[in-house]
């Protein structure tokens, strides 16, 4: 569950208010307190973060994975805290909110963002998908290891699914991976992982 604090605020108010503990997002001016993730969710996040970090190091890419950085669309009063965010370090000089707010808004700072689906799956498939597309983030993964998203997103019967959205001509085009299929990432084309390996990190038996 997520709990919304129903008082409209600006991003500036949110950034000044955001406490050290807990995890919060701003959705159209509403502060949303994110629930503590379940263990399986964290297993998937940890597995992916480790394998992507290894790939970043192997290729000597100028990327890193921060802990609590926010992604803010230019339009509106929203700011998101992705499960995994890949940052392009050289572009941070162009981010006006980076030094004081640890917040990024430029697509050139964000090669890849990953959300691992939990009870608030509608945010991942609807709101964040639309806003990440509007920002122009080149690649967006939705990891639905528990197959709780709607059938129109992951098919019928519902199965654990990884949806990788690639920005093409300003619009996201999706490719989906299930079972023992090797995932294909435009950002990390040599990342050697199957969907099954990622799901098993979350305790899902395929």
C-alpha positions, 0 to 999 in steps of 0.5 A: 500500500501507499499512503498519500498526504492530500495537500497540494504542494510544489516540488520546491516545497516537497524538496525542502520538506522531504525527510531523511528517513522513508521514501516519498514521491510527488504525484501531481502535487500530492506527497506519496509515502511509499510502503516498505517493499517486500523481501522479494521486491528487494531481492530483484532490485539487488540482483539487477543493481549488482549485475548492471553495476558489474556491466558498467564497470566492465565497459568502463561507462561513466554511469553509476546507480544512486540510492535516493535520486529523484526524477522530475519531469519538466512539466507539472509537480511530480518527482519519482524515486525509481527502484533503479536509476542509471545516471550519466555522470558527465551530464550532471553539470547540466542539472540545475537541481542536482547539487542541492536537491539530488534531482535530475530532469534531463534525458541525457542524464538518465540512460535507463530507469527500472521499476519493480512492480508492487501493489501500486502497479498502475503508477508504473504502467500508466503514470510513470510510463507516460512521464518517463516517455515525456522526459525522453528517457531512452529506456524504461524497464518494468519488472513484473515478477509477481505478474500483478499488472493488468492483462492488457499489459502482460497478457492472458494468462498473466505470467511474470513479465519484463517489459522493456520500453525503448524510445523510438521517434519520441514514443516508447515501443515495448518488447517483452521477455518471459521464461528463459528468454534472454533480455535485450537492453539497448543501453547494455546490449552485452548484459547476459541475463534471462527473464527467469534469472531475474524472476528467480532472484525474487523467489519466483519458480518458473 
